Amino acid sequence: MRLSLEEARAIALKNNPDLQIKQLEVNITKAQADQARLRRIPLIYGDFNMQRNLIIPVTPVPANAFRPDAAEGELIPLRFTTKWTSNAGLNAELNIFNPERRTELAEARLQTQIRETEKEAEEIDLRYNLDEAYAAAIIAAEQLKLAASDTLNNYTVWKMSKEQFDAGRLMQADLNKVKADLNNAKNNFEEAEKIWKQAKAELMVTMGYPPSDEAALELTDDIESLFSSYQQSQISSNESIALKKLQQEAGLLNTQLNSTKAGYLPSIVLKAYYGASYFDNRFEIFKGNTWYGNSFINLGVRLPITEGLERSKKLAEIRLQTESNRLSYLSQQNKNELERLEATRDIAILEKKYLRSKENYDLAADTYRIAQQQYESGRLLIGDLSKSNYAYQLEKNNYLNVAYDYIIAKMKLEKAVRN
């Protein structure tokens, strides 16, 4: 897989499961907002029920309602229904004034905005993690090359030393030291190989692939190109995502506070029903003369009384949450400023350190070039040439590591400003 940094970012934005989860949370809150919007229209539904009365209930009524000569207080048991009853019709309900539902849609919209802000924060974290993983993979690959070169150099020295020992020109102690150096070089190579595989796995996971995926990665960018792009990049002064979310949460708390206060007001509901009722001792629901019209319009007013006690506690809770949100906002401001100052200082130091490391790298490259010329003219042993080559590779690795540290510091600054 040939992979540039921009291509890795695009793959991560498409495949990373954590970012997909945030998008699903945004879609869920949008669906909840749509539900809240639909609850504002009148509720209309039809219903039908059929009932078989196994035991017809008895209702006592005053006897003098039917017999004028009945004794005072005498009761007559009467059955007021039939064996079969049924109701069928249309129901309608409209909340003319519901103080709690007035803010329901506004709360749902604010929840959607908060989820969108959380998704934006996840994108920033993902880009930071992806860039860091990509740069770490480049460094790991360079360190693996350096370890391979060191192992090869030590092997060459050991082979020469073995030939000298066999010829009687080298002592056993010197040969043992050369062999130990070769073993250490092999250990370093295996450790570098493990680090490279781990760095590759972390990069794959950040892009949304399984860590066990053994894709052969070829990173087309290098540390120098990344350093150059980050050195020229300008940090945008966009609004902090964390502060933006706290502001949105403050707006949500304010809406909930107004909604709770409005709960002290009465609610007004208009209800209507249009249908028919069926009464008969036989199950003949298709007989027209056994159905009787039934319709009404009802205007209800509900005045909360004891709910006010619970509501007052809810108001106190929301006010405490509001104060907590205010303090969190101040704390986040201070944290953002501290991270920004730290990253700014690191960048200033690392930029100078990078220039010095680059100079050392150029000096080592020049020294290695001279050593090659001396070796070609027979004035330098191959062991000394190998040492010079390793010193050159080591300076190159130091230079790349400083560039990596600078890139990470620039990433932290960008993240501190955005977060």
Secondary structure, DSSP 8 states (H G I E B T S, - for coil): -EE-HHHHHHHHHHH-HHHHHHHHHHHHHHHHHHHHHHTTS-EEEEEEEEEE-SS--EEEEEGGGT-TTS-TT-EEEEE-S-SEEEEEEEEEEEEEE-TTGGGHHHHHHHHHHHHHHHHHHHHHHHHHHHHHHHHHHHHHHHHHHHHHHHHHHHHHHHHHHHHHHHTT-S-HHHHHHHHHHHHHHHHHHHHHHHHHHHHHHHHHHHTTS-TT-----EE---HHHHHHHHHH--------HHHHHHHHHHHHHHHHHHHHHHTTS-EEEEEEEEEEEEEESS--TT-GGGEEEEEEEEEEEE--STHHHHHHHHHHHHHHHHHHHHHHHHHHHHHHHHHHHHHHHHHHHHHHHHHHHHHHHHHHHHHHHHHHHHHHTTSS-HHHHHHHHHHHHHHHHHHHHHHHHHHHHHHHHHHHHH-
